[in-house]
């Protein structure tokens, strides 16, 4: 049985839309799970900065215009019907409503149809085919518009990957299948304990991108399959573990009444706040090139990472503190979720910092991400057995949103 779902990943700075085709052998949830992530295929996609649109409905209308304007020679054909809209949104979701944390938008399943109609009515020109597609999407009942947290969406994709990993371990296959050269969807930073490989247990996701996302995947059934649950744990209070982190906290308390982990480990706020702290504390000079380059930049993460990749000492100092804090929160999350099955790093930043995550590249005075993760006193040895993987599949959020929506429709 084939269904088409319009999946949308709405982050703090970008929107990623994908038309997904789901092929389940008999249309059941169990058949879909047994087929794994291969049952969900990307048919069409569009990425665009969120700031270009005033609402999600306006963006959807833009996609309908773009997809219907393609020549038939492009080999793309719209399906007769789209069964649902699945939205992964970067913020807390309550009753199919989400006010995004790092974007001014609100997403409401109950009013999305109206947004689509209003945005379409404001177009000067629109093809008949695009108008028909807009009408079909605007007419979907509320129960066919699925709004979930973006990390929950990623969790559905990771749950499918974990099923594949467990199946490989159970059949005795070598773990070299986790190499990026053999499976570009993920990269293993650290393999877990051989005795726990493929066993049942929870997993967790830590996702530094524009912000910092977290989710837990609970092992809730006898067969060990995982069910994702959204979390806003990154907004819990930042807990410094070293003298320099205590200094950082005291500095940030002059800026914010509450300092969360997202303030120091999110991509946009984290690098900015750490850089400003290091200048204010005299560890960096305000005249240094990196500081000057970041002065008028909203998100200084990209220039810091580019400079660190080039070996600039000032950028390496910022990255070292950032990784120490990120690793500490990874350990916190792993303990709170008891994620023996694995800790996954998602979001835009981990693929860029792989050499430092693995320890292939060292930073001055840095105990490393894994060192900070396991620095939990009596629970060091337990944390050292937990697999750590980086999700490198850029389409995971779309695939997961579509999977989640399909499973909820059953």
C-alpha positions as a printed NumPy array, in Angstrom:
array([[  0.   ,   0.   ,   0.   ],
       [  1.4  ,   3.394,  -1.03 ],
       [  0.669,   6.733,   0.619],
       [  2.137,  10.179,   0.028],
       [  2.835,  12.514,   2.934],
       [  4.028,  16.106,   2.76 ],
       [  6.722,  16.287,   5.46 ],
       [  8.096,  19.621,   6.684],
       [ 11.009,  20.257,   9.045],
       [ 10.764,  23.762,  10.547],
       [ 13.926,  24.782,  12.397],
       [ 15.127,  28.045,  13.836],
       [ 16.486,  29.379,  10.551],
       [ 15.379,  27.121,   7.698],
       [ 12.482,  25.092,   6.363],
       [ 13.017,  21.763,   4.633],
       [ 10.024,  20.271,   2.822],
       [  9.812,  16.849,   1.27 ],
       [  7.081,  14.922,  -0.499],
       [  7.498,  11.41 ,   0.875],
       [  6.245,   8.115,  -0.539],
       [  5.588,   5.366,   1.993],
       [  5.298,   1.8  ,   0.79 ],
       [  4.119,  -0.642,   3.458],
       [  3.591,  -4.202,   2.273],
       [  0.072,  -4.551,   3.69 ],
       [ -0.488,  -1.039,   5.004],
       [  0.029,  -2.076,   8.632],
       [  2.308,  -0.441,  11.191],
       [  4.103,  -3.738,  11.811],
       [  4.854,  -4.137,   8.104],
       [  6.208,  -0.606,   7.952],
       [  8.457,  -1.201,  10.97 ],
       [  9.772,  -4.458,   9.557],
       [ 10.688,  -2.761,   6.274],
       [ 12.722,  -0.106,   8.107],
       [ 13.655,   3.324,   6.798],
       [ 13.796,   1.983,   3.241],
       [  9.983,   2.029,   3.157],
       [ 10.043,   5.848,   3.075],
       [ 11.337,   7.519,  -0.072],
       [ 11.895,  11.196,  -0.85 ],
       [ 10.059,  12.164,  -4.046],
       [ 10.546,  15.945,  -4.087],
       [ 12.132,  18.494,  -1.763],
       [ 12.645,  22.195,  -1.175],
       [ 14.897,  24.047,   1.286],
       [ 14.575,  27.745,   1.992],
       [ 15.32 ,  30.261,   4.793],
       [ 12.331,  30.582,   7.11 ],
       [ 12.69 ,  34.365,   7.199],
       [ 11.403,  34.615,   3.614],
       [  7.853,  33.648,   4.613],
       [  5.382,  35.02 ,   7.122],
       [  3.78 ,  31.646,   7.845],
       [  3.994,  27.931,   7.134],
       [  0.89 ,  28.196,   4.94 ],
       [  2.638,  30.746,   2.707],
       [  5.619,  28.426,   2.338],
       [  3.395,  25.471,   1.389],
       [  1.704,  27.6  ,  -1.29 ],
       [  5.149,  28.532,  -2.624],
       [  6.016,  24.839,  -2.93 ],
       [  2.789,  24.08 ,  -4.806],
       [  3.649,  26.798,  -7.334],
       [  7.204,  25.518,  -7.748],
       [  6.349,  21.843,  -8.075],
       [  3.497,  22.427, -10.532],
       [  5.654,  24.662, -12.729],
       [  8.115,  21.888, -13.492],
       [  8.082,  20.572, -17.047],
       [  6.846,  17.044, -17.556],
       [ 10.254,  16.205, -19.032],
       [ 11.715,  16.505, -15.527],
       [ 10.251,  13.053, -14.837],
       [  8.221,  14.144, -11.814],
       [  4.516,  13.469, -11.514],
       [  2.339,  14.6  ,  -8.637],
       [  0.383,  11.849,  -6.88 ],
       [ -3.393,  11.849,  -7.131],
       [ -3.689,  12.613,  -3.427],
       [ -1.537,  13.546,  -0.438],
       [ -2.74 ,  11.676,   2.632],
       [ -1.344,  13.94 ,   5.342],
       [  0.928,  16.827,   6.283],
       [  3.6  ,  15.943,   8.855],
       [  5.391,  18.825,  10.546],
       [  8.458,  18.594,  12.768],
       [  8.67 ,  21.922,  14.625],
       [ 11.524,  23.244,  16.767],
       [  9.561,  23.958,  19.922],
       [  7.162,  22.421,  22.44 ],
       [  3.992,  20.988,  20.898],
       [  0.67 ,  21.03 ,  22.749],
       [ -2.602,  19.94 ,  21.171],
       [ -1.196,  20.175,  17.639],
       [  0.071,  23.735,  18.313],
       [  3.664,  24.94 ,  18.463],
       [  5.162,  28.359,  19.085],
       [  8.654,  27.922,  17.676],
       [ 11.432,  28.681,  20.15 ],
       [ 13.837,  30.472,  17.808],
       [ 11.413,  31.747,  15.157],
       [  8.426,  34.091,  15.427],
       [  6.062,  31.638,  13.756],
       [  3.302,  29.67 ,  15.441],
       [  2.094,  26.436,  13.822],
       [ -1.465,  25.289,  14.482],
       [ -2.979,  22.256,  12.762],
       [ -6.444,  23.769,  13.2  ],
       [ -5.641,  26.939,  11.246],
       [ -3.128,  25.665,   8.677],
       [ -5.842,  25.139,   6.045],
       [ -6.954,  28.746,   6.438],
       [ -3.346,  29.951,   6.129],
       [ -2.972,  28.026,   2.864],
       [ -6.212,  29.463,   1.441],
       [ -5.329,  33.028,   2.462],
       [ -1.829,  32.801,   1.014],
       [ -3.153,  31.355,  -2.223],
       [ -5.759,  34.148,  -2.531],
       [ -2.992,  36.76 ,  -2.417],
       [ -1.176,  35.341,  -5.445],
       [ -1.512,  37.37 ,  -8.629],
       [ -1.156,  34.339, -10.833],
       [ -1.48 ,  30.644, -10.12 ],
       [ -1.785,  27.632, -12.366],
       [ -4.927,  25.549, -12.243],
       [ -2.89 ,  22.532, -11.154],
       [ -1.266,  24.458,  -8.289],
       [ -4.675,  25.773,  -7.222],
       [ -6.065,  22.245,  -7.152],
       [ -3.128,  21.055,  -5.047],
       [ -3.582,  23.99 ,  -2.627],
       [ -7.271,  23.176,  -2.272],
       [ -6.502,  19.529,  -1.577],
       [ -3.929,  20.351,   1.125],
       [ -6.108,  23.079,   2.68 ],
       [ -9.006,  20.632,   2.814],
       [ -7.207,  17.952,   4.822],
       [ -8.998,  17.267,   8.115],
       [ -7.17 ,  18.324,  11.261],
       [ -6.431,  14.713,  12.185],
       [ -4.417,  14.396,   8.964],
       [ -2.181,  17.33 ,   9.938],
       [  0.374,  15.98 ,  12.38 ],
       [  2.444,  18.516,  14.348],
       [  5.28 ,  17.039,  16.385],
       [  8.489,  18.279,  17.936],
       [ 11.385,  18.228,  15.456],
       [ 13.459,  15.945,  17.698],
       [ 10.527,  13.559,  17.991],
       [ 10.474,  13.427,  14.185],
       [ 14.192,  12.675,  14.078],
       [ 13.538,  10.078,  16.755],
       [ 11.229,   8.106,  14.454],
       [ 14.001,   7.992,  11.829],
       [ 16.628,   6.96 ,  14.381],
       [ 14.31 ,   4.264,  15.772],
       [ 14.204,   2.741,  12.275],
       [ 18.009,   2.937,  12.033],
       [ 18.384,   1.32 ,  15.447],
       [ 16.211,  -1.567,  14.27 ],
       [ 18.62 ,  -2.067,  11.364],
       [ 21.679,  -1.837,  13.615],
       [ 20.206,  -4.34 ,  16.068],
       [ 19.308,  -6.731,  13.261],
       [ 22.883,  -6.562,  11.972],
       [ 24.326,  -7.218,  15.419],
       [ 21.879, -10.05 ,  16.098],
       [ 22.815, -11.852,  12.873],
       [ 26.512, -11.593,  13.67 ],
       [ 27.471,  -9.086,  10.982],
       [ 30.563,  -6.968,  11.515],
       [ 30.158,  -3.492,  12.975],
       [ 32.209,  -1.998,  10.125],
       [ 28.85 ,  -1.43 ,   8.408],
       [ 28.636,   1.685,  10.601],
       [ 31.541,   3.293,   8.769],
       [ 30.604,   6.411,   6.767],
       [ 32.016,   4.748,   3.653],
       [ 29.425,   1.948,   3.879],
       [ 26.438,   3.839,   5.315],
       [ 26.356,   7.592,   4.834],
       [ 23.365,   8.011,   7.159],
       [ 25.362,   7.858,  10.379],
       [ 28.878,   7.681,  11.785],
       [ 29.982,   5.9  ,  14.93 ],
       [ 32.09 ,   8.001,  17.278],
       [ 32.354,   5.215,  19.841],
       [ 31.148,   1.624,  19.723],
       [ 29.337,   0.382,  22.792],
       [ 30.135,  -2.537,  25.027],
       [ 30.279,  -5.796,  23.062],
       [ 28.027,  -7.437,  25.648],
       [ 25.298,  -4.838,  25.088],
       [ 25.469,  -4.701,  21.291],
       [ 21.981,  -4.96 ,  19.828],
       [ 20.352,  -5.391,  23.238],
       [ 17.142,  -3.75 ,  24.357],
       [ 17.402,  -0.407,  26.109],
       [ 16.625,   3.258,  25.7  ],
       [ 18.411,   5.68 ,  23.392],
       [ 18.695,   9.471,  23.43 ],
       [ 19.269,  12.308,  20.971],
       [ 21.221,  15.521,  21.526],
       [ 20.998,  17.908,  18.568],
       [ 22.975,  21.151,  18.444],
       [ 21.894,  23.244,  15.464],
       [ 20.484,  26.751,  15.65 ],
       [ 19.355,  25.796,  19.156],
       [ 19.859,  22.611,  21.158],
       [ 17.316,  19.825,  20.861],
       [ 16.871,  16.732,  23.015],
       [ 14.692,  13.64 ,  22.893],
       [ 14.485,  10.221,  24.484],
       [ 13.676,   6.985,  22.673],
       [ 12.072,   4.567,  25.098],
       [ 12.269,   0.827,  24.663],
       [  8.636,   0.1  ,  25.402],
       [  8.025,  -3.346,  23.976],
       [  9.312,  -6.88 ,  24.34 ],
       [ 11.063,  -6.758,  20.977],
       [ 13.15 ,  -3.74 ,  21.986],
       [ 11.767,  -1.341,  19.387],
       [ 12.066,   2.322,  20.277],
       [  9.366,   4.973,  20.673],
       [ 10.482,   8.627,  20.611],
       [  9.372,  11.158,  23.175],
       [ 10.006,  14.877,  22.818],
       [ 11.899,  16.793,  25.491],
       [ 12.743,  20.404,  26.257],
       [ 15.647,  19.331,  28.462],
       [ 18.061,  21.764,  26.815],
       [ 16.207,  24.578,  28.571],
       [ 17.064,  23.145,  31.979],
       [ 19.6  ,  25.134,  33.987],
       [ 23.224,  25.068,  32.872],
       [ 25.282,  23.205,  35.484],
       [ 28.976,  24.141,  35.273],
       [ 31.502,  21.418,  36.114],
       [ 34.822,  23.298,  35.906],
       [ 36.234,  26.606,  37.137],
       [ 36.041,  28.213,  33.686],
       [ 32.435,  27.067,  33.277],
       [ 31.578,  28.67 ,  36.626],
       [ 33.115,  31.905,  35.328],
       [ 31.037,  31.568,  32.156],
       [ 27.845,  31.083,  34.166],
       [ 28.544,  34.152,  36.301],
       [ 29.19 ,  36.195,  33.151],
       [ 25.938,  35.066,  31.519],
       [ 23.892,  35.742,  34.647],
       [ 24.557,  39.423,  33.969],
       [ 22.789,  38.954,  30.616],
       [ 20.   ,  36.487,  31.353],
       [ 17.833,  35.785,  34.414],
       [ 18.097,  32.08 ,  33.572],
       [ 21.018,  30.392,  31.832],
       [ 20.02 ,  27.156,  30.116],
       [ 22.177,  24.591,  28.358],
       [ 20.899,  25.974,  25.048],
       [ 22.512,  29.328,  25.94 ],
       [ 25.933,  27.651,  26.037],
       [ 25.614,  24.605,  23.752],
       [ 23.108,  25.707,  21.111],
       [ 24.744,  26.61 ,  17.816],
       [ 23.656,  30.227,  17.612],
       [ 23.662,  31.273,  21.269],
       [ 26.423,  28.957,  22.461],
       [ 29.246,  30.127,  20.239],
       [ 28.219,  33.777,  20.613],
       [ 28.059,  33.641,  24.405],
       [ 31.307,  31.698,  24.772],
       [ 33.13 ,  34.062,  22.408],
       [ 31.856,  37.15 ,  24.239],
       [ 32.823,  35.625,  27.588],
       [ 36.35 ,  34.859,  26.434],
       [ 36.788,  38.425,  25.238],
       [ 35.336,  39.9  ,  28.436],
       [ 37.542,  37.662,  30.6  ],
       [ 40.682,  38.61 ,  28.677],
       [ 41.227,  35.165,  27.188],
       [ 40.753,  36.605,  23.704],
       [ 41.669,  40.025,  22.371],
       [ 38.872,  42.153,  20.899],
       [ 41.184,  43.015,  17.999],
       [ 41.777,  39.392,  16.969],
       [ 40.521,  38.47 ,  13.514],
       [ 37.914,  35.955,  14.699],
       [ 36.395,  38.416,  17.165],
       [ 36.26 ,  41.165,  14.536],
       [ 34.68 ,  38.801,  11.983],
       [ 31.973,  37.788,  14.472],
       [ 31.208,  41.269,  15.755],
       [ 28.168,  41.976,  13.555],
       [ 27.163,  38.355,  12.833],
       [ 23.984,  36.912,  14.36 ],
       [ 25.298,  33.337,  14.228],
       [ 29.041,  33.204,  14.778],
       [ 29.105,  29.373,  14.818],
       [ 30.051,  29.024,  11.125],
       [ 33.028,  31.456,  11.285],
       [ 34.253,  29.868,  14.536],
       [ 34.102,  26.362,  13.047],
       [ 35.755,  27.454,   9.796],
       [ 38.592,  29.086,  11.73 ],
       [ 38.967,  26.019,  13.972],
       [ 39.155,  23.777,  10.896],
       [ 41.987,  25.997,   9.666],
       [ 43.779,  25.615,  13.004],
       [ 43.363,  29.157,  14.361],
       [ 44.168,  29.052,  18.127],
       [ 41.469,  31.539,  19.177],
       [ 38.749,  29.507,  17.433],
       [ 40.114,  26.282,  18.893],
       [ 39.856,  27.803,  22.383],
       [ 36.179,  28.653,  21.826],
       [ 35.46 ,  25.213,  20.373],
       [ 37.25 ,  23.446,  23.245],
       [ 34.975,  25.048,  25.838],
       [ 31.914,  24.451,  23.664],
       [ 32.734,  20.732,  23.275],
       [ 33.37 ,  20.376,  26.993],
       [ 29.904,  21.753,  27.772],
       [ 28.217,  19.741,  24.998],
       [ 29.888,  16.558,  26.232],
       [ 28.824,  17.241,  29.8  ],
       [ 25.192,  17.648,  28.756],
       [ 25.457,  14.476,  26.633],
       [ 26.452,  12.611,  29.79 ],
       [ 23.591,  14.196,  31.734],
       [ 21.091,  13.144,  29.087],
       [ 22.517,   9.626,  28.871],
       [ 22.198,   9.183,  32.639],
       [ 18.681,  10.609,  32.873],
       [ 17.431,   8.417,  30.019],
       [ 19.703,   5.445,  30.817],
       [ 20.363,   5.259,  27.099],
       [ 22.288,   1.972,  27.003],
       [ 21.159,   1.52 ,  23.394],
       [ 23.046,   4.632,  22.307],
       [ 23.418,   8.395,  22.349],
       [ 22.831,  10.034,  18.978],
       [ 24.164,  13.446,  17.995],
       [ 21.96 ,  15.139,  15.405],
       [ 21.602,  18.69 ,  14.089],
       [ 23.855,  20.695,  11.825],
       [ 26.929,  20.998,  14.043],
       [ 28.057,  17.395,  14.822],
       [ 28.898,  16.446,  11.21 ],
       [ 31.188,  19.496,  11.065],
       [ 33.085,  18.627,  14.227],
       [ 33.553,  14.882,  13.728],
       [ 37.379,  14.983,  13.983],
       [ 37.119,  16.577,  17.439],
       [ 34.272,  14.329,  18.583],
       [ 36.315,  11.216,  17.786],
       [ 39.528,  12.657,  19.216],
       [ 41.258,  12.51 ,  15.831],
       [ 41.986,  16.221,  16.261],
       [ 42.959,  17.568,  19.673],
       [ 42.289,  20.985,  21.147],
       [ 44.61 ,  22.773,  23.604],
       [ 43.725,  21.91 ,  27.187],
       [ 40.681,  19.963,  25.99 ],
       [ 39.525,  16.787,  27.756],
       [ 37.442,  16.067,  24.677],
       [ 33.754,  15.5  ,  24.108],
       [ 33.884,  11.878,  25.251],
       [ 35.982,  12.774,  28.285],
       [ 33.445,  15.388,  29.357],
       [ 30.567,  13.009,  28.683],
       [ 31.974,  10.289,  30.946],
       [ 33.209,  12.621,  33.736],
       [ 30.326,  11.703,  36.05 ],
       [ 32.182,  10.237,  39.001],
       [ 30.952,   6.785,  39.97 ],
       [ 29.059,   6.427,  36.679],
       [ 32.081,   6.92 ,  34.417],
       [ 32.321,   3.223,  33.578],
       [ 28.631,   2.943,  32.69 ],
       [ 28.782,   5.96 ,  30.378],
       [ 31.921,   4.59 ,  28.719],
       [ 29.903,   1.591,  27.468],
       [ 27.247,   3.676,  25.693],
       [ 27.567,   3.857,  21.879],
       [ 27.823,   7.387,  20.476],
       [ 26.74 ,   8.006,  16.886],
       [ 26.401,  11.076,  14.682],
       [ 23.375,  11.271,  12.404],
       [ 24.596,  12.448,   8.993],
       [ 21.391,  11.847,   7.023],
       [ 20.13 ,  15.317,   6.057],
       [ 16.703,  13.881,   5.242],
       [ 16.171,  12.12 ,   8.577],
       [ 13.795,  14.751,   9.972],
       [ 11.526,  14.472,   6.923],
       [ 11.626,  10.692,   6.892],
       [ 10.914,  10.566,  10.618],
       [  8.039,  13.049,  10.423],
       [  6.435,  11.006,   7.649],
       [  6.916,   7.76 ,   9.604],
       [  5.424,   9.316,  12.735],
       [  2.408,  10.668,  10.873],
       [  1.809,   7.335,   9.133],
       [  1.982,   5.405,  12.389],
       [ -0.472,   7.81 ,  14.019],
       [ -2.912,   7.431,  11.129],
       [ -3.111,   3.673,  11.605]])
